[in-house]
């Protein structure tokens, strides 16, 4: 598997991280539950384009240092998860071509939620690719653009050899779209889960209550074989740290993104964090 393109640029980004990769001897020393905090220098103003980075045989990171975007390859075309701020969308589309595809290979753009950093470039992607744009109905209402595809809780999408299952997980926004799908590492397939809004950024009690309900629902209803944790901002799932470990991976070593126990710990930490922050809000 070719693990990365743009290696020099990516390594410079990794070196800028506050977490030293050299201190990590294997993936199990990393934990999204304890190490997945937002870096102090991660802001919309300082972000850089960081893709494409191959994470699995059929799956790439094509986001920035601040906002995640992913590309899933099927035998009937590409599925893009989020479209970034519109000033980075051209670089995202260039990444598609660097990987040997064409923009019109993108058949669907699945938007995790209706904030501009995730949905801002969706119209540009649609114009150049003809792709369908999908979101939840609640988050379509946040945007000033024509509604295209709507997915709701329990819906699924199949493109070629790949099926994606959708979960509505409100909290970050009213209609966060989270997704479960398979990724491949050689002969092995693993179930991945993209939490479309893994944090509450408001100080509104109702949003925390929604988020707490969402996490508890995921803990209850997700299948037990979810092994790959993905988030809508890269620090939440330690994307860059694990990608650097993937570069250093030797034959026979485990894939650093495959960690069922850490996914469970991540959800536990998200629940604990939300409860603590809700309790700390001033009384209305």
C-alpha positions as CSV (number, residue, x, y, z in Angstrom):
1,X,0.0,0.0,0.0
2,X,1.3,3.4,-0.9
3,X,0.8,5.2,2.5
4,X,1.3,8.8,1.6
5,X,1.8,11.3,-1.2
6,X,3.3,14.7,-0.6
7,X,5.6,13.1,2.0
8,X,7.9,16.1,2.6
9,X,5.0,18.5,3.2
10,X,3.2,16.0,5.5
11,X,6.4,15.4,7.6
12,X,6.8,19.1,8.1
13,X,3.3,19.2,9.5
14,X,3.9,16.3,11.8
15,X,7.1,17.9,13.1
16,X,5.0,21.0,14.1
17,X,2.7,18.9,16.3
18,X,3.1,19.3,20.1
19,X,3.0,15.6,20.5
20,X,6.3,14.0,19.7
21,X,5.9,10.9,17.5
22,X,9.4,9.7,18.5
23,X,8.0,9.1,22.0
24,X,5.4,6.6,20.7
25,X,6.7,3.1,20.1
26,X,3.4,1.6,19.0
27,X,-0.2,2.5,18.3
28,X,-1.5,1.4,21.7
29,X,0.5,4.2,23.4
30,X,-1.7,6.7,21.5
31,X,-5.2,7.2,22.9
32,X,-7.9,9.6,21.4
33,X,-9.4,9.5,24.9
34,X,-6.3,11.2,26.5
35,X,-4.3,12.7,23.6
36,X,-7.0,14.0,21.3
37,X,-7.2,17.6,22.5
38,X,-7.2,20.5,20.0
39,X,-3.7,21.9,19.6
40,X,-3.3,25.5,20.7
41,X,-2.1,26.5,17.3
42,X,-4.9,24.8,15.3
43,X,-7.1,27.6,14.0
44,X,-8.9,28.4,10.8
45,X,-6.4,31.3,10.3
46,X,-3.3,29.1,10.6
47,X,-4.5,26.0,8.8
48,X,-2.6,24.5,5.8
49,X,-3.8,21.9,3.3
50,X,-2.5,18.5,4.4
51,X,-3.5,15.9,1.8
52,X,-3.6,13.5,0.3
53,X,-2.5,11.0,2.9
54,X,-3.4,7.3,2.3
55,X,-4.8,5.8,5.5
56,X,-6.1,2.5,4.1
57,X,-6.0,0.8,0.7
58,X,-9.4,2.4,-0.2
59,X,-9.3,5.5,2.1
60,X,-7.4,8.8,2.1
61,X,-7.2,12.0,4.2
62,X,-7.7,15.0,2.0
63,X,-8.3,17.7,4.6
64,X,-6.4,20.5,6.2
65,X,-4.5,20.8,9.5
66,X,-7.7,22.1,11.0
67,X,-10.7,20.4,9.2
68,X,-11.0,16.8,8.2
69,X,-12.0,15.6,4.8
70,X,-11.8,12.0,3.5
71,X,-12.0,10.2,0.2
72,X,-13.4,6.6,0.0
73,X,-12.7,4.6,-3.1
74,X,-15.3,2.1,-4.4
75,X,-15.3,0.1,-7.6
76,X,-18.0,2.4,-9.0
77,X,-16.5,5.8,-8.0
78,X,-15.5,8.0,-5.2
79,X,-17.3,9.2,-2.1
80,X,-16.0,12.4,-0.5
81,X,-16.7,13.2,3.2
82,X,-16.9,17.0,3.6
83,X,-15.7,19.7,1.3
84,X,-13.7,22.1,3.5
85,X,-13.7,25.9,3.5
86,X,-14.1,26.9,-0.1
87,X,-10.6,28.4,-0.3
88,X,-9.2,24.9,0.1
89,X,-11.6,23.1,-2.2
90,X,-9.4,23.5,-5.3
91,X,-6.5,21.8,-3.4
92,X,-8.8,19.0,-2.4
93,X,-9.8,18.5,-6.0
94,X,-6.2,18.6,-7.0
95,X,-5.5,15.8,-4.5
96,X,-8.1,13.7,-6.2
97,X,-6.2,14.0,-9.5
98,X,-2.8,13.4,-7.7
99,X,-4.2,10.0,-6.6
100,X,-5.0,9.1,-10.2
101,X,-8.7,9.9,-10.3
102,X,-10.7,12.7,-12.0
103,X,-13.1,15.1,-10.3
104,X,-16.0,13.5,-12.1
105,X,-15.2,10.2,-10.4
106,X,-16.6,11.8,-7.2
107,X,-20.2,10.5,-7.1
108,X,-21.3,11.7,-3.6
109,X,-20.2,14.4,-1.2
110,X,-21.4,13.4,2.3
111,X,-21.4,16.5,4.6
112,X,-21.1,15.7,8.3
113,X,-22.8,19.0,9.4
114,X,-23.8,22.3,8.1
115,X,-20.9,24.5,9.3
116,X,-19.0,26.4,6.6
117,X,-15.7,24.7,7.3
118,X,-17.2,21.3,6.3
119,X,-19.8,22.3,3.7
120,X,-18.3,25.5,2.2
121,X,-16.8,23.9,-0.9
122,X,-19.7,21.6,-1.7
123,X,-21.1,23.7,-4.5
124,X,-17.7,23.9,-6.2
125,X,-17.3,20.2,-6.0
126,X,-20.8,19.7,-7.5
127,X,-20.0,22.1,-10.3
128,X,-16.9,20.3,-11.4
129,X,-17.9,16.7,-10.7
130,X,-21.6,16.4,-11.0
131,X,-21.6,14.7,-7.6
132,X,-24.7,14.6,-5.4
133,X,-24.5,16.5,-2.1
134,X,-26.0,14.8,1.0
135,X,-26.7,16.0,4.5
136,X,-29.4,15.6,7.1
137,X,-32.6,17.6,6.7
138,X,-31.9,19.5,10.0
139,X,-28.5,20.7,8.7
140,X,-29.6,21.5,5.2
141,X,-31.8,24.1,6.9
142,X,-28.6,25.8,8.1
143,X,-27.4,26.5,4.5
144,X,-28.5,29.0,1.9
145,X,-28.4,26.6,-1.0
146,X,-30.7,24.2,-2.8
147,X,-31.4,20.9,-1.0
148,X,-30.0,17.9,-2.8
149,X,-29.9,14.5,-1.1
150,X,-31.2,14.0,2.5
151,X,-30.1,11.1,4.7
152,X,-31.7,10.4,8.0
153,X,-31.0,8.1,10.9
154,X,-30.8,4.4,9.8
155,X,-30.5,5.2,6.1
156,X,-27.8,3.7,4.0
157,X,-26.0,4.4,0.7
158,X,-24.4,1.7,-1.5
159,X,-22.0,2.6,-4.2
160,X,-20.4,-0.4,-5.9
161,X,-18.8,-2.7,-3.3
162,X,-19.3,-0.3,-0.4
163,X,-22.2,0.5,1.9
164,X,-22.3,3.4,4.3
165,X,-24.8,3.4,7.2
166,X,-25.9,6.8,8.6
167,X,-26.6,7.9,12.2
168,X,-28.0,11.3,13.2
169,X,-26.0,12.4,16.2
170,X,-27.1,15.9,17.3
171,X,-25.1,18.1,19.6
172,X,-22.5,19.9,17.6
173,X,-25.4,20.9,15.3
174,X,-29.0,19.7,15.2
175,X,-28.4,17.2,12.5
176,X,-24.9,15.9,12.6
177,X,-24.5,13.0,10.1
178,X,-22.2,10.3,11.4
179,X,-21.3,7.3,9.3
180,X,-20.1,3.6,9.5
181,X,-18.3,2.0,6.5
182,X,-15.6,-0.6,5.7
183,X,-11.9,0.2,5.0
184,X,-9.4,-2.3,3.7
185,X,-5.8,-3.1,4.7
186,X,-4.6,-5.8,2.4
187,X,-6.8,-8.9,2.8
188,X,-8.3,-7.5,6.0
189,X,-11.5,-5.3,6.2
190,X,-12.2,-3.1,9.2
191,X,-15.3,-1.2,10.2
192,X,-14.7,2.6,10.5
193,X,-16.9,5.1,12.2
194,X,-16.8,8.9,11.4
195,X,-18.2,10.9,14.2
196,X,-19.5,13.9,12.3
197,X,-19.4,16.3,15.3
198,X,-17.4,15.0,18.1
199,X,-17.6,18.1,20.4
200,X,-20.0,20.7,21.6
201,X,-18.8,24.2,20.8
202,X,-21.7,26.2,22.3
203,X,-22.6,27.0,25.9
204,X,-26.2,25.9,25.4
205,X,-27.4,23.3,27.8
206,X,-29.7,21.7,25.2
207,X,-26.8,21.1,22.8
208,X,-24.9,19.2,25.6
209,X,-28.0,17.2,26.4
210,X,-28.4,16.3,22.7
211,X,-24.7,15.3,22.5
212,X,-24.9,13.2,25.7
213,X,-27.9,11.3,24.3
214,X,-26.0,10.9,21.0
215,X,-22.9,9.3,22.6
216,X,-25.0,7.1,24.8
217,X,-27.0,5.9,21.8
218,X,-23.7,5.1,19.9
219,X,-22.4,3.2,22.9
220,X,-25.6,1.2,22.9
221,X,-26.3,0.7,19.2
222,X,-23.0,0.6,17.3
223,X,-21.7,-2.9,16.5
224,X,-18.9,-4.1,18.6
225,X,-16.5,-4.5,15.8
226,X,-15.9,-0.7,15.1
227,X,-12.2,-0.5,15.1
228,X,-11.3,2.7,13.2
229,X,-12.0,6.0,14.8
230,X,-12.4,9.0,12.5
231,X,-13.5,12.6,13.4
232,X,-14.5,15.7,11.6
233,X,-11.4,17.6,12.9
234,X,-8.1,15.7,12.8
235,X,-6.9,16.0,16.4
236,X,-10.0,14.2,17.7
237,X,-8.9,10.9,16.2
238,X,-5.1,11.7,16.2
239,X,-5.1,11.5,12.4
240,X,-1.6,13.0,11.8
241,X,0.0,11.1,14.7
242,X,-1.3,7.8,13.5
243,X,-0.5,8.5,9.9
244,X,3.1,9.2,10.8
245,X,3.2,5.8,12.6
246,X,1.7,4.2,9.4
247,X,4.7,5.5,7.5
248,X,7.0,3.8,9.9
249,X,5.0,0.5,10.0
250,X,6.9,-2.6,9.3
251,X,5.5,-5.8,7.7
252,X,3.5,-7.8,10.2
253,X,2.9,-4.9,12.6
254,X,-0.7,-3.9,13.4
255,X,-2.3,-1.0,11.5
256,X,-2.0,2.1,13.8
257,X,-5.6,3.2,13.0
258,X,-7.1,-0.1,14.0
259,X,-7.9,0.0,17.7
260,X,-11.2,-1.2,19.0
261,X,-10.4,-0.5,22.6
262,X,-9.4,3.1,22.0
263,X,-12.7,3.7,20.1
264,X,-14.6,2.6,23.2
265,X,-12.4,4.8,25.4
266,X,-12.9,7.7,23.0
267,X,-16.7,7.5,23.4
268,X,-16.4,7.2,27.1
269,X,-14.2,10.3,27.3
270,X,-16.6,12.3,25.0
271,X,-19.5,11.4,27.3
272,X,-17.6,12.3,30.5
273,X,-16.4,15.6,29.0
274,X,-19.9,16.6,27.9
275,X,-21.4,15.8,31.3
276,X,-18.7,17.8,33.1
277,X,-19.1,20.8,30.8
278,X,-22.9,20.7,31.1
279,X,-22.6,20.6,34.9
280,X,-20.3,23.6,34.8
281,X,-22.7,25.8,32.9
282,X,-24.3,28.6,34.9
283,X,-27.9,28.1,35.9
284,X,-30.4,29.8,33.6
